[in-house]
Amino acid sequence: MLFRSAPAGVRSVPDLAGASGLVEAPTLVIWGERDESFTLACLDGLDHWVPNLTLRRVPEGGHWLLCEQTDRVAAWIADFLAAEA
């Protein structure tokens, strides 16, 4: 399976200093703070590249946040989409 061949965890975001372009679309990121695969360091500087960012952090959430807290995540997505409509 693909996920088994992936690195044990992502500890930082690649250096994108030379990259061009921003994500200009309104963007929702929902992040489990206890995710062992993608650490909080992955969020560092994200708002620079995604200026219209809405970030929802779940202190007790892990990597499978959608499965762990389905109702909470679904409500955030619905609210985000309604606000952008």
Secondary structure, DSSP 8 states (H G I E B T S, - for coil): -HHHHS-S-B-S----TT------S-EEEEEETT-SSB-GGGGTTHHHH-TTEEEEEETT--TTHHHHSHHHHHHHHHHHHHHH-
